[in-house]
Amino acid sequence: MPDDVELVVDKPVWLETPQQPDTASCGVLIVAQAHSCLTGHEDQRKYGVSKDDVKVMRLRMLWVIIHHSKERAMSEGDAATTTNILQRLQDELK
């Protein structure tokens, strides 16, 4: 940064946000806050959060990850072929 440019920092403003109910849900709450900001649901940012709420948030995140994943379960035929190939590779490496 050039010497003649002055950096101006505004006074911090505290935002009302849900408080985490435990020591392990901060990541889930950060994702939930970001989702609320991106979708314009400002009213959802100011409420109490229970442990059950965090469980629901985790399940929703998991559902989105699984639902939008391009990975799909293998068919039994593909699984058998994969097992056969793995066995043949292991036999070759002996």
N, C-alpha and C positions, 0 to 999 in steps of 0.2 A: 504494500500500500504506500503511495507517495507520502512524503512528510507533510505536505501542505493540506492533506485531507483529514478533517476531524471526524472521528467516529462518535455518533450520537446514539445513546441507548436510552429508550423510554423506560420510565419506572415500571417495574413488574406489576402485573395485575393478577390476583388470585382468581381462579375460576372455580365455581362450585362443581365438584365432580363426585361420583360415587366413591365411597371409601371401601377398600378391599377388606373382606371379612377374615382374612387369614394371611399367612406369609408367602403363599404360593400362587396367588391368582393375579399378580400384577401384569403379566404378559397378556392374559385373557382380557383384562380391563383396558389395557392400552389398545388392543385390537378393537374392542367394543367402542371405545371413545373415537377412534379413527373412523370406524364405520358410521357412527352417529354424525360426525362432522361431514363426511363425504356424501351421505344420503340426506342431509338437511334435517335430521331428527334431533334438533337441539333440546327438545323437551325430555328426551330419553337420557340426557347427560346429567340430570339433577335428581337422582333418586337413590335410596338406600339399596345396597346389594347384599343379598344373603348368600350363604354357601350353596343353596339350591340354585340361585340365579347363575352363579359361576358354573355349576355343573351343566346347566342348560346352554350357556354360552359356549362351553367346551364342546358339547354335543353338536351344536350348530356349526361350529368351525370344522369339526371332523366331518360332518355331513357334506359341507361345501367342498372340502378337499377331496373326499371320496367321489362325490357326485360329478365333479368337474375334472377328475383325473382321467387321463387317456389310457391308464393302465386298466386292464380288465383281467378277471380270473381266467386261467387256462382251462381249456376243455380237457376231459380225461384223456383223449387221444394225444393231445399236445403234451400233457404231463407225462404220459407213458413214453413218448418219443424223446422228451428231454431227459428222462431218467435213463433210458437206453443209451443215449449219446454220452451222458455223464459217466455211466459205467464203462463204456468203451474207451473214453478218454483216460479214466483211472487205470484201466487194464493196460493201455499203451504206456503209461508213465511208470509202471512197475519195473 
